[in-house]
């Protein structure tokens, strides 16, 4: 497995692992508010941080699935024949 593919796989796994605990923290805060136990988490800890993690992780997964986050894929699709020929010419010489 190439280094780029391995790094991409690790980032995707981390994104997948971050989503459930973040949603659980948000739901725990909502549950405590609804049941009126008198316990409140700080709004930054209960909504802003987990919400940002969920949106960021889900956004990364969507972009990586669509491969929008890979600018080098645009270079490969541009159809520049000189790019591949220079490498093959150097190898044959």
C-alpha distances in whole Angstrom, upper triangle without the diagonal:
4,7,8,6,6,10,11,10,12,15,15,16,18,20,20,22,24,26,28,29,30,32,34,35,37,38,40,41,43,44,46,47,48,50,52,51,52,48,46,43,43,42,40,38,38,38,36,34,32,33,31,28,28,29,26,23,25,25,21,20,22,21,17,18,20,18,21,20,18,20,18,18,22,22,20,22,25,26,26,27,27,24,22,25,25,22,23,27,26,24,27,29
4,5,5,6,9,10,11,12,14,15,17,18,20,21,23,24,26,29,30,31,33,34,36,37,39,40,42,43,45,46,48,49,51,52,52,52,49,46,43,43,42,39,37,38,37,36,33,32,33,30,27,28,28,25,23,24,24,20,20,22,20,16,18,20,17,19,17,15,17,15,16,19,19,17,20,23,23,24,24,24,21,20,23,23,19,21,24,23,21,25,27
4,5,5,6,9,10,11,12,14,15,17,18,20,21,23,25,27,28,29,31,33,34,35,37,38,40,41,43,44,46,47,49,50,50,50,46,44,41,40,39,36,35,36,35,33,30,30,30,28,25,26,26,23,21,23,23,19,19,21,19,16,18,20,17,19,16,14,17,15,16,20,19,18,21,24,25,25,26,26,22,21,24,24,21,23,26,24,23,27,29
4,5,5,6,9,10,11,12,14,15,16,18,20,21,23,26,27,27,29,31,32,33,35,37,38,39,41,43,44,45,47,49,48,48,45,43,39,39,37,34,33,34,33,31,28,28,28,26,23,24,24,20,19,20,19,16,16,18,16,13,15,16,13,15,13,11,13,12,13,16,16,16,18,21,22,22,24,24,20,20,24,23,20,23,26,25,24,27,29
4,5,5,6,9,10,10,12,14,15,16,18,20,22,24,26,26,28,30,31,32,34,36,37,38,40,42,43,44,46,48,47,48,44,42,39,38,37,34,33,34,33,31,28,27,28,25,23,23,23,20,18,19,19,15,14,16,15,11,13,15,12,15,13,12,15,13,13,17,18,17,19,22,23,24,25,26,22,21,25,25,22,24,27,27,25,29,31
4,5,5,6,9,10,11,12,14,15,16,18,21,23,24,25,27,28,30,31,33,34,36,37,39,40,42,43,44,46,45,46,42,40,37,37,36,33,32,32,32,30,27,26,27,25,22,22,23,20,18,19,19,16,15,18,17,13,15,18,15,18,16,14,18,17,17,21,21,20,23,25,27,27,28,29,25,24,28,28,25,27,30,29,27,31,33
4,5,5,6,9,10,11,12,14,15,17,19,21,22,23,25,27,28,29,31,32,34,35,37,38,40,41,43,44,43,44,40,38,35,34,33,30,29,30,29,27,24,24,24,22,19,20,21,17,15,17,17,13,14,17,15,12,14,17,14,16,13,13,16,16,16,20,20,20,22,25,27,27,29,29,25,25,29,28,26,28,31,30,29,32,34
4,5,5,6,9,10,11,12,14,15,17,20,21,21,23,26,26,27,29,31,32,34,35,37,38,40,41,43,43,43,40,37,34,34,32,29,28,29,28,26,23,22,23,20,18,18,18,15,13,14,14,11,10,13,12,8,11,13,11,13,11,10,14,14,14,18,19,18,20,23,25,26,28,28,25,25,28,28,26,28,31,30,30,33,35
4,5,5,6,9,10,11,12,14,16,18,20,20,22,24,25,27,28,30,31,33,34,36,37,38,40,42,41,42,39,37,33,33,32,30,28,29,28,27,24,22,23,21,18,18,19,16,13,15,15,12,11,14,13,10,11,14,13,16,14,14,17,17,17,21,22,21,23,26,27,29,30,31,28,27,31,31,28,30,33,33,31,35,37
4,5,5,6,9,10,10,12,15,17,18,19,21,22,23,25,27,28,30,31,32,34,36,37,38,40,39,40,36,34,31,31,30,27,26,26,26,25,22,20,21,20,16,17,18,15,13,15,16,12,12,15,15,12,14,17,16,18,15,16,19,19,20,23,24,24,26,28,30,31,33,33,30,30,33,33,30,32,36,34,33,37,39
4,5,5,6,9,10,11,13,16,17,17,19,21,22,23,25,26,28,29,31,32,34,35,37,38,38,38,35,32,29,29,27,25,23,24,23,22,19,18,18,16,13,14,15,12,9,12,12,9,9,13,12,10,12,15,14,15,12,14,17,18,18,21,23,23,24,27,29,30,32,33,29,30,33,33,31,33,36,35,34,38,40
4,5,5,6,9,10,11,14,16,16,17,20,21,22,23,25,27,28,29,31,33,34,35,37,37,38,34,32,29,29,28,25,24,24,23,22,19,17,18,16,13,13,14,12,8,10,11,8,6,10,11,8,10,13,12,14,12,14,18,19,18,21,23,23,24,27,29,30,33,34,30,30,34,34,32,34,37,36,36,39,41
4,5,5,6,9,10,12,14,15,16,18,20,21,22,24,26,27,28,30,32,33,34,36,35,36,33,31,28,28,27,25,23,23,23,22,19,17,18,17,14,14,15,13,10,12,14,11,9,13,14,12,13,16,16,18,16,18,21,22,22,25,27,26,27,30,32,34,36,37,33,33,37,37,34,36,40,39,38,41,43
4,5,5,6,9,11,12,12,15,16,17,19,21,22,23,25,26,28,30,31,32,34,33,34,30,28,25,25,24,22,20,20,20,19,16,14,16,15,11,12,14,11,8,11,13,11,10,14,15,13,15,18,17,19,17,18,22,23,23,26,28,28,29,32,34,35,37,38,34,35,38,38,36,38,41,40,39,42,45
4,5,5,7,10,11,11,13,15,16,17,19,21,22,23,25,27,28,29,31,32,32,33,29,27,24,24,23,20,19,19,18,17,14,12,13,12,9,8,10,8,5,7,9,7,7,11,12,11,12,15,15,16,15,17,20,22,22,24,27,27,28,30,33,34,37,38,34,34,38,38,36,38,42,41,40,43,45
4,6,6,8,10,11,12,14,16,17,18,20,21,22,24,26,27,28,30,32,31,32,29,27,24,25,24,22,20,19,19,19,16,13,14,14,11,9,12,11,7,8,11,10,8,11,14,12,13,16,17,18,17,19,23,24,24,26,29,29,29,32,34,36,38,39,36,36,40,40,38,40,43,43,42,45,47
4,6,7,8,9,11,12,14,16,17,18,20,21,22,24,26,27,28,30,29,30,27,25,22,23,23,21,18,18,18,18,15,13,14,14,11,10,13,12,9,11,14,13,12,15,17,16,16,20,20,22,20,22,26,27,27,29,32,32,32,35,38,39,41,42,39,39,42,43,40,42,45,44,44,47,49
4,6,6,6,9,10,11,13,15,16,17,19,20,22,23,25,26,28,27,28,24,22,19,20,19,17,15,15,14,14,11,9,11,11,7,7,10,10,7,10,12,12,12,15,16,16,17,20,20,21,19,22,25,27,27,29,32,32,33,35,38,39,42,43,39,40,43,43,41,43,47,46,45,48,50
4,6,5,6,9,10,11,12,14,16,17,18,20,22,23,24,26,26,27,24,22,19,20,18,17,15,14,13,14,12,8,9,10,7,5,9,9,7,8,11,11,11,13,16,16,16,19,20,21,20,23,26,28,28,30,32,33,33,36,38,40,42,44,40,41,44,45,43,45,48,47,47,50,52
4,5,5,6,9,10,10,12,14,15,16,18,20,21,22,24,24,25,22,20,18,20,19,18,15,14,14,15,13,10,11,13,10,8,12,13,11,11,15,15,14,16,19,19,19,22,24,24,23,26,29,32,31,33,36,36,36,39,41,43,46,47,44,44,47,48,46,48,51,50,49,53,55
4,5,5,6,9,10,10,12,14,15,16,18,20,21,22,22,23,19,18,15,17,16,16,13,11,12,14,11,8,11,13,10,9,13,14,12,13,17,17,16,19,21,21,22,25,26,27,25,28,31,33,33,35,38,38,38,41,44,45,48,49,45,46,49,49,47,49,52,52,51,54,56
4,5,5,6,9,10,11,13,14,16,17,19,20,22,21,22,19,16,14,15,14,13,10,9,9,10,8,5,7,9,7,6,10,11,10,12,14,15,15,18,20,20,21,24,25,25,23,27,30,32,32,34,36,37,37,40,43,44,47,48,44,45,49,49,47,49,52,51,51,54,56
4,5,5,6,8,10,11,12,14,15,16,18,20,20,21,18,16,14,16,14,14,12,10,9,11,11,7,8,11,9,7,11,13,12,12,15,16,16,18,20,21,22,24,25,26,25,28,31,33,33,35,38,38,38,41,43,45,48,49,46,46,50,50,49,51,54,53,53,56,58
4,5,5,6,9,10,10,12,14,15,16,18,18,19,16,15,13,15,15,15,12,10,11,13,12,9,11,14,12,11,14,16,15,15,19,20,19,21,24,24,25,27,29,29,28,31,34,37,36,38,41,41,41,44,47,48,51,52,49,49,53,53,51,53,57,56,55,58,60
4,5,5,6,9,10,11,12,14,15,17,16,17,14,12,10,11,11,11,9,6,8,11,10,7,9,12,11,11,14,16,15,16,19,20,21,23,25,25,26,29,30,30,29,32,35,37,37,39,41,42,42,45,48,49,52,53,50,50,54,54,52,54,57,56,56,59,61
4,5,5,6,9,10,11,12,14,16,16,16,14,12,10,11,10,11,9,6,6,9,10,7,8,11,11,10,13,15,15,16,18,20,20,22,24,25,26,28,29,29,28,32,34,37,37,38,41,42,42,44,47,49,52,53,50,50,54,54,52,55,58,57,57,60,62
4,5,5,6,9,10,10,12,14,14,16,14,12,12,14,13,14,12,9,9,13,13,10,11,15,14,13,15,18,18,17,20,22,22,23,26,27,27,29,31,31,31,34,37,39,39,40,43,44,44,46,49,51,54,55,52,52,56,56,55,57,60,59,59,62,64
4,5,5,6,9,10,11,12,12,13,11,10,9,12,12,14,11,8,10,14,14,11,13,16,16,15,18,20,20,20,23,25,25,26,29,30,30,32,34,34,33,36,39,42,41,43,46,46,47,49,52,53,56,57,54,55,58,59,57,59,62,61,61,64,66
4,5,5,6,9,10,11,11,11,9,7,7,9,9,11,10,6,8,12,13,11,12,15,16,15,18,20,20,21,23,25,26,27,29,30,31,33,35,34,33,37,39,42,42,43,46,47,47,49,52,54,57,58,55,55,59,59,57,60,63,62,62,65,67
4,5,5,6,9,10,11,12,11,9,10,12,11,14,13,9,10,13,15,13,13,17,17,16,18,21,21,21,24,26,26,27,29,31,31,33,35,34,34,37,40,43,42,44,47,47,47,49,52,54,57,58,55,56,60,60,59,61,64,63,63,66,68
4,5,5,6,8,9,11,10,10,11,14,14,17,15,11,13,17,18,15,16,20,20,19,21,24,24,23,26,28,28,29,32,33,33,35,37,37,36,40,43,45,45,46,49,50,50,52,55,57,60,61,58,58,62,62,61,63,66,65,65,68,70
4,6,5,6,6,8,6,7,9,12,13,16,14,11,13,17,18,16,17,21,21,20,23,25,25,26,28,30,30,32,34,35,36,38,39,39,38,42,44,47,47,48,51,52,52,54,57,59,62,63,60,60,64,64,62,65,68,67,66,70,72
4,6,5,7,8,7,7,9,12,12,15,14,11,13,16,18,17,17,21,22,21,23,25,26,26,28,31,31,32,34,36,36,38,40,39,38,42,44,47,47,48,51,52,52,54,57,59,62,63,60,61,65,65,63,66,69,68,68,71,73
4,5,8,10,10,11,13,16,15,18,18,14,15,19,21,19,19,23,23,22,24,27,27,27,29,32,32,32,35,37,37,38,41,40,40,43,46,49,48,49,52,53,53,55,58,60,63,64,61,62,66,66,64,67,70,69,69,72,74
4,6,8,10,11,14,17,17,20,19,16,18,21,23,21,22,25,26,24,27,30,29,29,32,34,34,35,38,39,39,41,43,43,42,46,48,51,51,52,55,56,55,58,61,63,65,67,64,64,68,68,67,69,72,71,71,74,76
4,5,7,9,13,15,16,19,19,16,18,21,23,22,22,26,26,26,28,30,31,31,33,36,36,37,39,41,41,43,45,44,44,47,50,52,52,53,56,57,57,59,62,64,67,68,65,66,70,70,68,70,73,73,72,76,78
4,5,8,12,15,16,19,18,16,18,22,23,22,23,26,26,26,29,31,31,32,34,36,36,37,40,41,42,44,45,45,44,47,50,53,53,54,57,58,58,60,63,65,67,69,65,66,70,70,68,70,73,72,72,75,77
4,7,10,13,14,18,17,15,17,21,22,21,23,26,26,26,29,31,31,32,34,36,37,38,40,42,42,44,46,45,44,47,50,53,53,54,57,58,58,60,63,65,68,68,65,66,70,70,68,71,73,72,72,76,77
4,7,10,12,15,13,12,15,18,19,18,20,23,23,23,26,28,28,29,31,33,34,35,37,39,39,42,43,42,41,44,47,50,50,51,54,55,55,57,60,62,65,65,62,63,67,66,65,67,70,69,69,72,74
4,6,8,11,10,9,11,14,15,15,17,19,20,21,23,25,26,27,29,30,31,33,35,36,37,39,40,39,38,41,44,47,47,48,51,52,52,54,57,59,62,62,59,60,64,64,62,65,67,66,66,70,71
4,6,8,7,6,9,11,12,12,14,16,17,18,20,22,23,24,26,27,28,30,32,33,34,36,37,36,35,38,41,43,44,45,48,49,49,51,54,56,58,59,56,57,61,60,59,61,64,63,63,66,68
4,6,5,6,8,10,11,12,14,15,16,18,20,21,22,24,25,27,28,30,31,32,34,36,36,35,34,37,39,42,43,44,46,48,48,50,53,54,57,58,55,56,59,59,57,60,63,62,62,65,67
4,5,5,6,7,9,10,11,13,15,16,17,19,20,21,23,24,26,27,29,30,32,33,34,33,31,35,37,40,40,41,44,46,46,47,51,52,55,56,52,54,57,57,56,58,61,60,60,64,65
4,6,6,5,6,9,10,10,12,14,15,16,18,20,21,22,24,25,26,28,30,31,32,30,29,32,34,37,38,39,41,43,43,45,48,49,52,53,49,51,54,54,52,55,58,57,57,60,62
4,6,6,6,7,9,11,11,13,15,16,17,19,21,22,23,25,26,27,29,31,32,31,29,32,34,37,38,39,42,43,43,45,48,49,52,53,50,51,54,54,52,55,58,56,56,60,61
4,6,7,7,8,11,12,12,14,16,17,18,20,22,23,24,26,27,29,30,31,31,29,33,35,38,38,39,42,43,44,45,49,50,53,54,50,51,55,55,53,56,59,58,58,61,63
4,6,6,6,8,10,10,12,14,15,16,17,19,21,22,24,25,27,28,29,28,27,30,33,36,36,37,40,41,41,43,46,47,51,51,48,49,53,53,52,54,57,56,56,59,61
4,6,5,6,9,10,10,12,14,15,16,18,20,21,22,24,25,27,27,26,25,28,30,33,34,35,37,39,39,40,44,45,48,49,46,47,51,50,49,52,54,54,54,57,59
4,5,5,6,9,10,10,12,14,15,16,18,20,21,22,24,26,26,25,23,27,29,32,32,33,36,37,38,39,43,44,47,47,44,45,49,48,47,50,52,51,51,55,56
4,5,5,6,9,10,10,12,14,15,16,18,20,21,22,24,25,24,23,26,29,31,32,33,36,37,37,39,42,44,46,47,44,45,49,48,47,49,52,51,51,54,56
4,5,5,6,8,10,11,12,14,15,16,18,20,21,22,24,23,22,25,27,30,30,32,34,36,36,37,41,42,45,46,43,44,48,48,46,49,52,51,51,54,56
4,5,5,6,8,10,10,12,14,15,16,18,20,21,21,20,19,22,24,28,28,29,32,33,33,35,38,39,42,43,40,41,45,45,43,46,49,48,48,51,53
4,6,5,6,8,10,10,12,14,15,16,18,20,20,20,18,21,24,26,27,28,31,32,32,34,37,39,41,42,39,40,44,43,42,44,47,46,46,50,51
4,6,5,6,8,10,11,12,14,15,16,18,19,19,18,21,24,27,27,28,31,32,32,34,37,39,41,42,39,40,44,44,42,45,48,47,47,50,52
4,6,5,6,8,10,10,12,14,15,16,18,17,16,19,22,25,25,26,29,30,30,32,35,36,39,40,37,39,42,42,41,43,46,46,46,49,51
4,6,5,6,9,10,10,12,14,15,16,15,13,17,19,22,22,23,26,27,28,29,33,34,37,38,35,36,39,39,38,41,43,43,43,46,48
4,5,5,6,9,10,10,12,14,15,15,13,16,19,22,22,23,26,27,27,29,32,34,37,38,34,35,39,39,37,40,43,42,42,45,47
4,5,5,6,9,10,11,12,14,14,13,17,20,22,21,23,26,26,26,29,32,33,36,38,35,35,39,39,38,40,43,43,42,45,48
4,5,5,6,8,10,11,12,11,11,14,17,20,19,20,23,24,24,26,29,31,34,35,32,33,37,37,36,38,41,41,41,44,46
4,5,5,6,8,10,10,10,8,12,15,17,17,18,21,22,22,24,27,29,32,33,30,30,34,34,33,35,38,38,38,41,43
4,6,5,6,9,9,11,10,13,16,18,17,19,22,22,22,25,27,29,32,33,30,31,34,35,33,35,38,38,38,41,43
4,6,5,6,8,9,10,12,15,18,16,18,21,21,21,23,26,28,31,32,30,30,34,35,33,35,38,38,38,41,43
4,5,5,6,5,6,9,12,14,13,14,18,18,18,20,23,25,28,29,26,27,31,32,30,32,35,35,35,38,40
4,5,5,6,6,8,11,13,12,14,17,17,17,20,22,24,27,28,25,25,29,30,28,30,33,33,33,36,38
4,5,8,9,10,14,15,13,15,18,18,17,20,23,25,27,29,26,26,30,31,29,31,34,35,34,37,39
4,5,8,9,12,14,11,13,16,16,15,18,20,23,25,27,25,25,29,30,29,30,33,34,34,36,39
4,5,6,9,10,8,10,13,13,13,15,18,20,23,24,21,22,26,26,25,27,30,30,30,33,35
4,5,7,10,9,9,13,13,13,15,18,20,23,24,22,23,26,27,26,28,31,31,32,34,36
4,6,9,9,10,13,14,15,16,20,21,24,25,22,23,27,27,26,28,31,31,31,34,36
4,6,6,8,10,11,12,14,17,17,20,21,18,19,23,23,22,24,27,27,27,30,32
4,5,6,7,9,11,11,15,15,18,19,16,18,21,21,20,23,25,25,26,29,31
4,5,5,7,9,10,12,13,15,16,13,14,18,18,17,19,22,22,22,25,27
4,5,5,6,9,11,12,15,16,13,14,18,19,18,20,23,23,23,26,28
4,5,5,6,9,11,14,15,13,15,18,19,19,21,23,24,25,27,29
4,5,5,8,8,11,12,9,11,15,15,15,18,20,20,21,24,25
4,6,7,8,10,11,9,10,13,14,14,16,18,19,20,22,24
4,5,8,11,13,12,12,15,17,17,18,21,22,23,25,27
4,6,9,11,10,12,14,16,17,18,20,22,23,24,26
4,6,9,9,10,12,14,15,16,18,20,21,22,24
4,6,6,8,9,11,13,14,15,17,19,20,21
4,5,6,6,9,11,11,12,15,16,17,18
4,6,5,6,9,10,10,12,14,15,16
4,6,6,7,9,10,11,13,15,16
4,6,5,6,9,10,11,13,15
4,5,5,6,8,10,10,12
4,6,5,6,9,10,11
4,5,5,6,9,10
4,5,5,6,9
4,5,5,6
4,6,5
4,6
4
